[in-house]
Each structure stands twice: as C-alpha cells, then as structure tokens.
Amino acid sequence: RRQATEYSTSSSNEEFESKPSLTHKAKRAIRKRRKLEKETKQLIKQEELKRLHKAQAIQRQLEELEERQRALEIFGVELERELRGEA
C-alpha cells in the first residue's frame, strides 16, 4: 500500500509539473489554429473579391455589347428604310 501511495503521489507531482507545459502547448496550438483560421478567412475573402471583380467586368462588357447591339439595330432599321425608299 505504501508503494501504491508513493507512486500515486509521485505521479500527481509529475502531472502538476507537466500541466504548465501542456497548457503552454495547448495555448500555442490554439493561437496557431486561430491564425490559420484568420488567414484562411482572408484568402476566402480575397477569392470572393476576385470573383466579384471578374463578374463586374463581365457585366460591364455585357452592357456595352447590348448598347452596341441596340445602336446597330437602329442603324439597320434606318438602312432598310432607305433601301425601300421610305426615308
């Protein structure tokens, strides 16, 4: 019984000695994980912004093409009228 008591006492002392290092390691791991999460969120946000800018550029091009198409349709109607002698 004495050996068991001595063993448990020494074991509990070791636990107290190792807990601060585990706590430090745990804190470091948590900080590292938070940093990675933050970096990941920033990368995701950057990718979303890139997609948004690309979509906006495509939208502008589409609007320009639609405007040119309307102008060409108007010009085509005028040409048809001239060809028919309606002008």
Phi, psi and omega in degrees: 000322179297320180297319179296319179294316178298319181295315181293325178294314179293325179295317181292327176296319179296321180298317180295323180290325183274341181298315179301321180290324176294319179297317178297317178295319179295317178298318179296319179295320179295315179299317181296318180296317179297320179297316178296319178297318179297314179297320179296316178299320179296318179296318179298317179297318178297318179295320178297319178295321177299315179296321180296315179297319179295317179296320179295320179296318179296319179298317178298316179298319179298316179296320178296318179295320178296321179295317178296321179297316178299317180296319179293324178295318178297315179298319178296320178297316179298318179297318179299319179296318179296318181296327180277351181082021181272350185285000000 
